[in-house]
Each structure stands twice: as C-alpha cells, then as structure tokens.
C-alpha cells in the first residue's frame, strides 16, 4: 500500500509542477495531496516537501489556518483572467465560455474567501 501512496504523491508533485506554468491547473491542491500521500508512504519525501523553500510555506499556511497568501491569490486571479481572455480571443463557443466563466468564478470566490496568510 505504501508504494501506491508513493506513486500518487509523485504524480501529484508532477501535476503541481505543471500547474506552476499552466494557469488552469492548480498547484497548491496537488501539493497538499502530495503531502498527504507522502505522509503515508515516505517520511523523507514528506519532510522534503514541507521544508521546500517555495512549496513548504504554502502547505504550512493551508495546514495551520486554511490560509492563502495574497500574492498567490493575485497570481491566480491574473492567470484566470488571462486564460479567459485567451478563450475570448480564440473565439471559443459561447457555451464553453459560459461554463468556463461559472467554474472560474467559483474558483475565484473560493480563493478570495480564504483567510490571508
């Protein structure tokens, strides 16, 4: 079972790394899930993730207070706006734009209603 948790953790870290450059793929939720998986499979990887200078503070903020740093909120908001603007510029179908607007609005609502770290 530890091997399954380890593989899941590594996959989540990979998705988180991709999410750093792709606006619609969330980084922090994948890191939180990776920390959860590593806690059940590899203390070494769990400690590495929690002590990572970029990812560790985000995980710690969420773990302690359910909080997100204002800079992360702003970056996510700008990314979401950019993605939606690109969709508009590419002439994506109205139905898809409506779905995208609803989902992205829900994400922004959740994000901005979390406490600041």
N, C-alpha and C positions, 0 to 999 in steps of 0.2 A: 504493500500500500504506500510505503514511503516513496517508492520510485514514481508512482502516479502523481503524488503531491509535488515531487521534484520537477517532473516534466511539465505539469500545469504551471508551476511557478516560473519556470524558464520561458514558457510560451507567453505568459503574462508580461514578463520583463521585455520580451521581444516586441509585443504589441505596444507596450508603453514607450519603447524607444522609437517605434514607427510613429506613434502619436505625438512625439515631440515635433515632428516636421509636417504631419498631416493634421490640419485643423479639426476635422470631424472625428478623429479617433482620440478618445480621452486618454490622457497619460496617467493621472493620479488614480482613477479607479482600478486600472490594471496594476499599478504599483501596490495598492492596498491589497488586492487579491494575491499578488505575488508574495507579499509579506505574510499573508495568511497561509499560503501554501508552503512557503519555506519554513514557517514556524512548526509545521508538521512533518517536514522532511529533512531539512538541513540547517542546523544551527549556524554553521559557517556562512551560508548564503543569506540567512535571515539577518545576522549581525552585519554582513556587508551592506545589505540593502538599507538597514536602519542607520548605519553610520556613513552612508554615501553623502558627499557634500551637496549634491544637487537634489537627490531624491529623498534623502533621510528627513530633512526638515518638513517637507510636505506631508510625509507619512506621519511624523510626530505631531504636527499641527492637527491633523484629522483625528488621530488616535486620542489625543488629550482633550480636545474641545469640539471636534466636528467642525473645525475652522479651516478657512481657505484664505490665503494671503491676498490682499487687494491687488497686488501686481499680477498674480495668477488669474484673478477674476477679470482684470482688464485685458490681459493677453488672450484669454478665452473669448471674451466679448469681441475683440478685434478680429480674431480668427473666424468666428461665426459670421460676423458681418462681411468679411472678405469672401468666404465661401458662398454666402447668399448672393453677393454682388456678382461673383463669377457665374453663378447659375442664371442670374438675370441676363448677364451679358451674352451667355451662350444660347439664350432663347429656350431654356428648359420649359417643358409643358406646364401650363398653369396648375394642373392638378398636382404635379410634383412640387411646384413652388409652394402651394398651399400646405401640403404635407410637411415640407421642409420648414416652412415658417412656423407651423404649430409645434413641431418637435424641437426646433432650435429655441423657440420662445420658452418652452417648458424647461429646457436645459438652462437657459439664462435665468429664469425665475428661481430654479433650484439653487443655482450658483450664487446669485446675489442675495438670497435669503439665508445663506450660511453665515455664521459669525466670522469676523475678520480675525486672522491670526496675528 
